[in-house]
Amino acid sequence: MPKLSKKIIATSKDGATLKDVLNQIHKRFPNVDVYVKHASVQGEDAVEEICRGIEFFDKELELM
């Protein structure tokens, strides 16, 4: 992951928000690759899951 990421989306994989955001990204930037990692955005596990998602992409995108 670049040192200064332009955009990170942290949302539930089951939420309507994800579908809306993906639709807008694909309309505006059809050649962009989008990677999604589920994270709870509410409740006591939310902070930990969001942090794990960011760490996951930090490691995985370095390999790509």
SERO-522686 format. One record per atom (N, C-alpha, C): x, y, z negated; atom name. Coordinates in Angstrom, 3 decimals, padded with zeros to 6 digits. Each point is the difference from the previous one (the first is absolute). Example, Ala and Ser with C-alpha at 12.3 -4.5 7.8 and 13.67 -1.06 7.14 Angstrom:
BEGIN
<zalo c1="013.190" c2="-005.690" c3="-007.800" balum="N"/>
<zalo c1="-000.890" c2="001.190" c3="000.000" balum="CA"/>
<zalo c1="000.900" c2="001.200" c3="000.000" balum="C"/>
<zalo c1="-000.350" c2="001.050" c3="000.720" balum="N"/>
<zalo c1="000.820" c2="001.190" c3="-000.060" balum="CA"/>
<zalo c1="-000.770" c2="001.090" c3="-000.730" balum="C"/>
# end
This chain:
BEGIN
<zalo c1="000.860" c2="-001.159" c3="000.000" balum="N"/>
<zalo c1="-000.860" c2="001.159" c3="000.000" balum="CA"/>
<zalo c1="000.912" c2="001.230" c3="000.000" balum="C"/>
<zalo c1="-000.337" c2="001.006" c3="000.784" balum="N"/>
<zalo c1="000.833" c2="001.198" c3="000.020" balum="CA"/>
<zalo c1="000.037" c2="000.689" c3="-001.356" balum="C"/>
<zalo c1="001.051" c2="000.754" c3="-000.237" balum="N"/>
<zalo c1="000.121" c2="000.717" c3="-001.278" balum="CA"/>
<zalo c1="-001.185" c2="000.928" c3="-000.239" balum="C"/>
<zalo c1="-000.468" c2="000.654" c3="001.047" balum="N"/>
<zalo c1="-001.148" c2="000.899" c3="-000.109" balum="CA"/>
<zalo c1="-001.124" c2="-000.519" c3="000.883" balum="C"/>
<zalo c1="-000.824" c2="-000.861" c3="-000.552" balum="N"/>
<zalo c1="-001.125" c2="-000.541" c3="000.759" balum="CA"/>
<zalo c1="-000.988" c2="001.112" c3="000.291" balum="C"/>
<zalo c1="-000.537" c2="-000.009" c3="001.190" balum="N"/>
<zalo c1="-000.983" c2="001.016" c3="000.378" balum="CA"/>
<zalo c1="-001.349" c2="-000.302" c3="-000.636" balum="C"/>
<zalo c1="-000.372" c2="-001.276" c3="-000.001" balum="N"/>
<zalo c1="-001.318" c2="-000.360" c3="-000.507" balum="CA"/>
<zalo c1="000.040" c2="-001.391" c3="-000.616" balum="C"/>
<zalo c1="-000.659" c2="-000.147" c3="-001.117" balum="N"/>
<zalo c1="-000.203" c2="-001.301" c3="-000.628" balum="CA"/>
<zalo c1="-001.470" c2="-000.071" c3="-000.372" balum="C"/>
<zalo c1="-000.639" c2="-001.109" c3="000.341" balum="N"/>
<zalo c1="-001.404" c2="-000.194" c3="-000.348" balum="CA"/>
<zalo c1="-000.060" c2="-001.101" c3="-001.050" balum="C"/>
<zalo c1="-000.518" c2="000.314" c3="-001.158" balum="N"/>
<zalo c1="-000.188" c2="-000.990" c3="-001.049" balum="CA"/>
<zalo c1="-001.491" c2="-000.103" c3="-000.258" balum="C"/>
<zalo c1="-000.569" c2="-001.121" c3="000.380" balum="N"/>
<zalo c1="-001.444" c2="-000.165" c3="-000.165" balum="CA"/>
<zalo c1="-000.340" c2="-001.478" c3="-000.068" balum="C"/>
<zalo c1="-001.184" c2="-000.293" c3="-000.421" balum="N"/>
<zalo c1="-000.475" c2="-001.374" c3="-000.055" balum="CA"/>
<zalo c1="-000.225" c2="-000.523" c3="001.412" balum="C"/>
<zalo c1="000.366" c2="-001.260" c3="000.231" balum="N"/>
<zalo c1="-000.207" c2="-000.595" c3="001.326" balum="CA"/>
<zalo c1="-001.485" c2="-000.188" c3="000.290" balum="C"/>
<zalo c1="-000.823" c2="000.021" c3="-001.031" balum="N"/>
<zalo c1="-001.433" c2="-000.221" c3="000.171" balum="CA"/>
<zalo c1="-000.804" c2="001.295" c3="000.101" balum="C"/>
<zalo c1="000.645" c2="001.125" c3="-000.169" balum="N"/>
<zalo c1="-000.728" c2="001.265" c3="-000.017" balum="CA"/>
<zalo c1="-000.273" c2="000.556" c3="001.381" balum="C"/>
<zalo c1="-001.052" c2="000.794" c3="000.095" balum="N"/>
<zalo c1="-000.343" c2="000.662" c3="001.261" balum="CA"/>
<zalo c1="001.054" c2="001.033" c3="000.368" balum="C"/>
<zalo c1="000.704" c2="000.513" c3="-000.993" balum="N"/>
<zalo c1="001.038" c2="001.000" c3="000.255" balum="CA"/>
<zalo c1="001.041" c2="-000.522" c3="000.975" balum="C"/>
<zalo c1="000.440" c2="-001.218" c3="-000.182" balum="N"/>
<zalo c1="001.031" c2="-000.568" c3="000.869" balum="CA"/>
<zalo c1="-000.471" c2="-000.040" c3="001.442" balum="C"/>
<zalo c1="-001.209" c2="-000.448" c3="000.227" balum="N"/>
<zalo c1="-000.527" c2="-000.061" c3="001.371" balum="CA"/>
<zalo c1="-000.062" c2="001.389" c3="000.623" balum="C"/>
<zalo c1="-000.453" c2="000.980" c3="-000.765" balum="N"/>
<zalo c1="-000.086" c2="001.374" c3="000.503" balum="CA"/>
<zalo c1="001.379" c2="000.554" c3="000.344" balum="C"/>
<zalo c1="000.959" c2="-000.207" c3="-000.888" balum="N"/>
<zalo c1="001.352" c2="000.508" c3="000.227" balum="CA"/>
<zalo c1="000.627" c2="-000.676" c3="001.214" balum="C"/>
<zalo c1="-000.136" c2="-001.311" c3="000.105" balum="N"/>
<zalo c1="000.575" c2="-000.720" c3="001.145" balum="CA"/>
<zalo c1="-000.630" c2="000.447" c3="001.314" balum="C"/>
<zalo c1="-001.302" c2="000.209" c3="000.003" balum="N"/>
<zalo c1="-000.666" c2="000.498" c3="001.214" balum="CA"/>
<zalo c1="000.565" c2="001.350" c3="000.423" balum="C"/>
<zalo c1="000.178" c2="000.899" c3="-000.943" balum="N"/>
<zalo c1="000.528" c2="001.328" c3="000.320" balum="CA"/>
<zalo c1="001.452" c2="-000.066" c3="000.481" balum="C"/>
<zalo c1="000.804" c2="-000.826" c3="-000.649" balum="N"/>
<zalo c1="001.398" c2="-000.142" c3="000.426" balum="CA"/>
<zalo c1="000.069" c2="-000.525" c3="001.423" balum="C"/>
<zalo c1="-000.772" c2="-001.037" c3="000.297" balum="N"/>
<zalo c1="000.053" c2="-000.591" c3="001.338" balum="CA"/>
<zalo c1="-000.560" c2="000.933" c3="001.075" balum="C"/>
<zalo c1="-000.952" c2="000.836" c3="-000.355" balum="N"/>
<zalo c1="-000.520" c2="000.982" c3="000.960" balum="CA"/>
<zalo c1="001.047" c2="001.068" c3="000.306" balum="C"/>
<zalo c1="000.653" c2="000.493" c3="-001.038" balum="N"/>
<zalo c1="000.947" c2="001.109" c3="000.163" balum="CA"/>
<zalo c1="001.385" c2="-000.456" c3="000.442" balum="C"/>
<zalo c1="000.405" c2="-001.170" c3="-000.459" balum="N"/>
<zalo c1="001.354" c2="-000.496" c3="000.269" balum="CA"/>
<zalo c1="-000.073" c2="-001.465" c3="000.432" balum="C"/>
<zalo c1="-000.457" c2="-000.276" c3="001.217" balum="N"/>
<zalo c1="-000.244" c2="-001.380" c3="000.416" balum="CA"/>
<zalo c1="001.242" c2="-000.895" c3="000.027" balum="C"/>
<zalo c1="001.177" c2="000.572" c3="000.075" balum="N"/>
<zalo c1="001.216" c2="-000.814" c3="000.062" balum="CA"/>
<zalo c1="000.687" c2="-000.186" c3="-001.347" balum="C"/>
<zalo c1="-000.643" c2="000.438" c3="-001.059" balum="N"/>
<zalo c1="000.588" c2="-000.108" c3="-001.333" balum="CA"/>
<zalo c1="-000.263" c2="-001.385" c3="-000.584" balum="C"/>
<zalo c1="001.017" c2="-000.561" c3="-000.635" balum="N"/>
<zalo c1="-000.176" c2="-001.254" c3="-000.735" balum="CA"/>
<zalo c1="-000.457" c2="000.341" c3="-001.414" balum="C"/>
<zalo c1="-001.011" c2="-000.706" c3="-000.476" balum="N"/>
<zalo c1="-000.523" c2="000.225" c3="-001.342" balum="CA"/>
<zalo c1="000.160" c2="-001.292" c3="-000.788" balum="C"/>
<zalo c1="000.576" c2="000.104" c3="-001.177" balum="N"/>
<zalo c1="000.185" c2="-001.146" c3="-000.882" balum="CA"/>
<zalo c1="-000.852" c2="000.228" c3="-001.239" balum="C"/>
<zalo c1="-000.725" c2="-001.026" c3="-000.415" balum="N"/>
<zalo c1="-000.909" c2="000.124" c3="-001.137" balum="CA"/>
<zalo c1="000.376" c2="-001.033" c3="-001.052" balum="C"/>
<zalo c1="000.091" c2="000.444" c3="-001.238" balum="N"/>
<zalo c1="000.219" c2="-000.893" c3="-001.144" balum="CA"/>
<zalo c1="-001.057" c2="000.374" c3="-001.028" balum="C"/>
<zalo c1="-000.790" c2="-000.967" c3="-000.390" balum="N"/>
<zalo c1="-001.086" c2="000.261" c3="-000.948" balum="CA"/>
<zalo c1="000.543" c2="000.482" c3="-001.343" balum="C"/>
<zalo c1="-000.702" c2="000.950" c3="-000.575" balum="N"/>
<zalo c1="000.272" c2="000.459" c3="-001.361" balum="CA"/>
<zalo c1="-001.319" c2="000.456" c3="-000.606" balum="C"/>
<zalo c1="-000.243" c2="-000.422" c3="-001.227" balum="N"/>
<zalo c1="-001.168" c2="000.523" c3="-000.716" balum="CA"/>
<zalo c1="000.213" c2="001.488" c3="-000.208" balum="C"/>
<zalo c1="-001.044" c2="000.773" c3="000.165" balum="N"/>
<zalo c1="000.123" c2="001.444" c3="-000.191" balum="CA"/>
<zalo c1="-000.782" c2="000.476" c3="-001.224" balum="C"/>
<zalo c1="-000.558" c2="-000.949" c3="-000.724" balum="N"/>
<zalo c1="-000.710" c2="000.310" c3="-001.236" balum="CA"/>
<zalo c1="000.352" c2="-001.066" c3="-001.024" balum="C"/>
<zalo c1="-000.130" c2="000.340" c3="-001.253" balum="N"/>
<zalo c1="000.198" c2="-000.971" c3="-001.061" balum="CA"/>
<zalo c1="001.424" c2="-000.016" c3="-000.521" balum="C"/>
<zalo c1="000.203" c2="-000.841" c3="-001.001" balum="N"/>
<zalo c1="001.286" c2="-000.009" c3="-000.697" balum="CA"/>
<zalo c1="001.145" c2="-000.541" c3="000.848" balum="C"/>
<zalo c1="-000.287" c2="-000.763" c3="001.050" balum="N"/>
<zalo c1="001.059" c2="-000.549" c3="000.851" balum="CA"/>
<zalo c1="000.371" c2="000.909" c3="001.168" balum="C"/>
<zalo c1="-000.719" c2="001.078" c3="000.188" balum="N"/>
<zalo c1="000.174" c2="000.836" c3="001.191" balum="CA"/>
<zalo c1="001.414" c2="000.556" c3="000.142" balum="C"/>
<zalo c1="000.522" c2="000.602" c3="-001.035" balum="N"/>
<zalo c1="001.327" c2="000.624" c3="000.103" balum="CA"/>
<zalo c1="001.053" c2="-001.038" c3="000.360" balum="C"/>
<zalo c1="-000.034" c2="-001.133" c3="-000.683" balum="N"/>
<zalo c1="000.988" c2="-001.058" c3="000.270" balum="CA"/>
<zalo c1="-000.125" c2="-000.525" c3="001.428" balum="C"/>
<zalo c1="-001.214" c2="-000.226" c3="000.476" balum="N"/>
<zalo c1="-000.191" c2="-000.526" c3="001.350" balum="CA"/>
<zalo c1="000.425" c2="001.003" c3="001.068" balum="C"/>
<zalo c1="-000.286" c2="001.262" c3="-000.201" balum="N"/>
<zalo c1="000.425" c2="001.020" c3="000.961" balum="CA"/>
<zalo c1="001.528" c2="000.065" c3="000.042" balum="C"/>
<zalo c1="000.630" c2="-000.019" c3="-001.165" balum="N"/>
<zalo c1="001.470" c2="000.019" c3="-000.048" balum="CA"/>
<zalo c1="000.590" c2="-001.230" c3="000.680" balum="C"/>
<zalo c1="-000.583" c2="-001.167" c3="-000.238" balum="N"/>
<zalo c1="000.486" c2="-001.220" c3="000.664" balum="CA"/>
<zalo c1="-000.162" c2="000.088" c3="001.507" balum="C"/>
<zalo c1="-001.088" c2="000.591" c3="000.454" balum="N"/>
<zalo c1="-000.210" c2="000.163" c3="001.435" balum="CA"/>
<zalo c1="001.053" c2="000.889" c3="000.631" balum="C"/>
<zalo c1="000.329" c2="001.090" c3="-000.661" balum="N"/>
<zalo c1="001.041" c2="000.900" c3="000.507" balum="CA"/>
<zalo c1="001.344" c2="-000.715" c3="000.014" balum="C"/>
<zalo c1="000.311" c2="-000.736" c3="-001.065" balum="N"/>
<zalo c1="001.257" c2="-000.752" c3="-000.055" balum="CA"/>
<zalo c1="000.048" c2="-001.062" c3="001.093" balum="C"/>
<zalo c1="-001.124" c2="-000.663" c3="000.247" balum="N"/>
<zalo c1="-000.077" c2="-001.018" c3="001.053" balum="CA"/>
<zalo c1="000.371" c2="000.603" c3="001.347" balum="C"/>
<zalo c1="-000.621" c2="001.129" c3="000.331" balum="N"/>
<zalo c1="000.281" c2="000.625" c3="001.289" balum="CA"/>
<zalo c1="001.414" c2="000.542" c3="000.068" balum="C"/>
<zalo c1="000.514" c2="000.456" c3="-001.109" balum="N"/>
<zalo c1="001.376" c2="000.482" c3="-000.020" balum="CA"/>
<zalo c1="000.947" c2="-001.120" c3="000.419" balum="C"/>
<zalo c1="-000.237" c2="-001.209" c3="-000.502" balum="N"/>
<zalo c1="000.846" c2="-001.156" c3="000.345" balum="CA"/>
<zalo c1="-000.316" c2="-000.528" c3="001.388" balum="C"/>
<zalo c1="-001.262" c2="-000.201" c3="000.317" balum="N"/>
<zalo c1="-000.398" c2="-000.622" c3="001.260" balum="CA"/>
<zalo c1="000.335" c2="000.856" c3="001.214" balum="C"/>
<zalo c1="-000.227" c2="001.284" c3="-000.076" balum="N"/>
<zalo c1="000.244" c2="000.853" c3="001.161" balum="CA"/>
<zalo c1="001.482" c2="000.178" c3="000.276" balum="C"/>
<zalo c1="000.843" c2="-000.202" c3="-001.004" balum="N"/>
<zalo c1="001.440" c2="000.019" c3="000.245" balum="CA"/>
<zalo c1="000.405" c2="-001.186" c3="000.860" balum="C"/>
<zalo c1="-000.731" c2="-001.104" c3="-000.104" balum="N"/>
<zalo c1="000.316" c2="-001.207" c3="000.761" balum="CA"/>
<zalo c1="-000.496" c2="000.073" c3="001.428" balum="C"/>
<zalo c1="-000.939" c2="000.872" c3="000.285" balum="N"/>
<zalo c1="-000.590" c2="000.086" c3="001.338" balum="CA"/>
<zalo c1="000.846" c2="000.834" c3="000.929" balum="C"/>
# end
